[in-house]
Amino acid sequence: MAKVVTEERTQLQGVIRVPGDKSISHRAVMFGSIAQGKTIVKGLLTGDDCLNTIACFRKLGVNILQDGDYVEIDGQGLEGLKEPEHILDVGNSGTTIRLLLGILANLPFHTNVIGDESIAKRPMDRVTVPLKQMGAKIDGRSNGSFTPLSIRGGGIQGIDYQSPVASAQVKSAVLLAGLQAEGETSVTEPEASRDHTERMLRAFGVEVNEDGLKKSLKGKQKLVATEINVPGDISSAAFFLVAGAILPNSQITLQNVGMNPTRTGIIDVLQQMGADLTIENVNEEAVEPSADITVRTSNLQAVEISGEIIPRLIDEIPILALAATQAEGVTIIKDAAELKVKETNRIDAVVEELKKMGANIEATEDGMKIYGKSSLHAASDVDSRGDHRIGMMLAIAACLAQGETEIANSEAISISYPNFFQQLEQLKKNS
């Protein structure tokens, strides 16, 4: 399936509200499913990944009512989950499978979990290794490193885990298992990863302790149902933040965007590059902070993106690479080897696809170098490679290019942003 994106150096104008945050939506469904009582979720992302999470927990016996982005979950606690009659299929969602493994780690039944071809290539040992250390019985290809996976839980013990990577998925899987374990469980990361799990566990009544990069909790705590309001996904907003900055005569306001400090690296980098951003209507009263962000056409300058900020913007690197093609100077992105184990190898995908459109960009071992400014041209052979973020990056690049661009496999965008092209057209019409 290909999406044809036309126009020549399109300007974008208007106000939009991006879909709910994917990371928060996943967790709201999962935590509501293992809590006692009725959890209400408002603003859920209705993309493919989150719908797969709902489907998995329904197979585990949870009664979930969904009406658009409104969800009611009738939670019966962890002990209310039942052995599924069918295989749990997570589709393309790495968050679903890794967090789900933590929940299944102590449940006294057998479960088989699979995903799509992309998931089959992504490393699961980063969570199966610590879960096995806790006592979970997990098997699969390469000794449980790749799907399909088979899990039989029970009898797990708390551990003090030193994670080799800064990964919210790893941290979350271990802490979710720790909720069911004997004793205390802790995870220490080399750098801070996003903290949606810690925030939401507290909203569900769980005590989570923090000591620098170490997060810990005591086992046998119960979750109590609550109401979760999901803000807009800053990773989705990132595509229009960059579009507004690099396209001529543009001004875009994005309403109710999540402003969790562990996720706002994209804001910090764009401001360092000289982007004209205004942040208003900040709301810090909810579980997750939010704000309205306005971006205007800007003169961007090259920067170096590396070190501890990388975990705060790992999903935004593809669109930041596009921004760098329109910045003065050489932008260097490093310490981002994690990009190699996403839905695609995003280092190779970004470099190879943007080169097709005329970008002066090269891959490095743990990132890329981008030489600006590049005059981009249309292309008929660019491909999302089944990766939603690569697809959206190419769609914004096509707005900047002269001529008509066709994006193969653009349907992947629905994973996180089902109405992306409709909102893009809306912003074009307003200009």
Secondary structure by P-SEA (a helix, b strand, c coil): cbbbbbbccccccccccccccaaaaaaaaaaaaacccbbbbccccccaaaaaaaaaaaaacccccccccbbbbbcccccccccccbbbbccccaaaaaaaaaaaccccbbbbbbbccccccccccccaaaaaaabbbbbcccccccccbbbbbcbbbbbbcccccccaaaaaaaaaaaaacccbbbbbbccccccaaaaaaaaabbbbbbcccbbbbbcbbbbbbbbbbbccccccaaaaaaaaacccbbbbbbcccccccccaaaaaaaaaacccccccccccccccccbbbbbcccbbbbbbbbcccccccccaaaaaaaaaaacccbbbbcccccccccccaaaaaaaaaaaaacccccccccccccccccbbbbbccccccccaaaaaaaaaaaaacccbbbbcccccccccccaaaaaaaaaaaac
